[in-house]
Amino acid sequence: MRFLGGEIVPPEHAEAVVRKWLHRWDVNDLGPFVIERREDGRFLGRAGINVWDTRTWTHTTLEKGGASSQAELGWALVRAQWGNGYATEAARAVRNWAREERGIGRLVSLIARDNTASQRVAQRLGARPTETVTLFDSADAVVWEYPPGRTALTTAPP
């Protein structure tokens, strides 16, 4: 959580977080997926698509952000599950889903300069570091851009 705002969500706030995630799905037809281990259904973390307004680097909707909307592939795993390949597997699945099912062309990950584990995940998926931006709620992040997809995100979903 050090790279995602630094605070672990207390159990009493979990419902509000889930409501926020569901709202993102409602307005963008994109959002986070829960990652569960196939063998036992154990919760491992989350991976999904966030939408940012590149003018302010704040979360937005596709409609409000318009041409400044940027889809971001993000992930976060429970610490005990780090190093098992789950982040790469989940991020790859979400990246492919976003391209094939939602038509997202340009896709990035915003990764803190010191977050070497997430940088390695992005590298495994073919991303390359580009510019550094300042996010509204945290420090600077490096924009890791994935190779182009077959289609481009140009409008809000129907």
N, C-alpha and C positions, 0 to 999 in steps of 0.2 A: 504493500500500500504506500510505501515511501514515494513511489513515482506516480501515484494516482491521488494525490491530495494528502497522503500521510495518515489518514484516520481510518481505522476499522469501523465499519458501521455497527453500532450497538444493536443487539437483537430487537429492542423496542422500536428501532427505526427501519427495520428490514421491510416491513409492509409498505412504507412510503417509497423506498427505493424500487421495489417491484412495481408499484403503481407508476412511477416515473418511466420505468422500462416499458411497461405496457402502453403508456401514452406515446412513447416513441414509435412503437409498432403501429398504433392507431393513426398517427399523423404522417408517417413516412413509409409505412409498409416495410420498414427496416428496424433493426434493433438488436439487442443481445439475445444470445441463446445460452441456455444452461448446458454445461459440459458434465456428462455423467459417464462413469466407467461402464462399459458394456457388461462385464462379468458380474457386477454386483449392484449396479445402479448408484454407486457412491458419487456424491457431489464432488466435482473436481475444480469447478470455477465457471467462468463465462467467456464467451467470445462472440463478437458480433460487429455490427456496423453502426457507427455514430455519424451524425451529420453536423458539420461545422460551417460557420460563416467565415470565410477567409478574410473578410474585411476587418473583423474584430476578434477572430479566433474564439468565438463563443458557440455553444451548442445552438442549433437552429432546426427548423424544418426545411424540407426541400422547397416548399412553397415560399416561405419567408426569405430564405437565402437566395432563391432564384439562381442566377448565373454564378453567384459567389458561393453556392453550396459545394461542399467537398465531403465525399464519403470517406470515412476512416475505418480501417480494419483494426479492431482492438481486442485484447484478451487479458485476462487476469486469472491466475490459478491459486488454489490453496497452497501455501508454502510447502506442505508435506508432499505435494505432487510435482514439485519442480524437478526438472532433470529427467523426466520419464518420456519425453516426446509428445506429451498431450497437447501442449500449446501449439506446436507445429502442426500436428494432425488436425486440431480444431480450427486453427487459423486457415489452413489450406482448404478445409471443407467450406468454411464461411466465405472465403475469397471466391472459390468456384461457384458457390450458390449465388453470391452477389452478382457475379458476371453473367452466369447462365440464366438465372431466374429473375433478376431485377435489372439486367441490362446496364450495370455500372461499368463504365470504361476506366476512367482515371480513379485509382484507388491508392490511398496512402495509409501509413501508420505514423502516428505522432509519438516519438519515443524520446525520453529524457536522455541527455548526453551520457549519463553514468549508468544507464540501464543496459548493461552489456548482454544480459540474458535475452531480453526482448530484441535487441539488435541482431543477435544470432538467429532468432526465429525469423525475423524479417529477411535476413540474408538467405536463409534456407529456402525461402519462398521467392527469391529472385529480386527483392527490393534493393534499392540503392539510396544512400543518403543524398539529400539535396539541400534545401535551405534550412535555416533555423528560424523559428517563430516563437513569439511569446503568447502563451495561452492565457485566457482571461483569469483562470483560477489556480495557476501554478507557475512554475518557472518556465524557462525556455525548453522547447522540444525541437528535435530534428525531424524534418519531414522525410520519411522513407517512402519513396515512390515505387510501386510495383510495375512490372512491364505492362504495356497496354493490353487491354482486353479487346474483344471483338466488337463491342458496342459501347456507346457513350451515354452517360447520364446527362440528359439535356433538359428534362422537364420533371415536374413533380409527378408522382404516380397518379393514375386515375382515381 
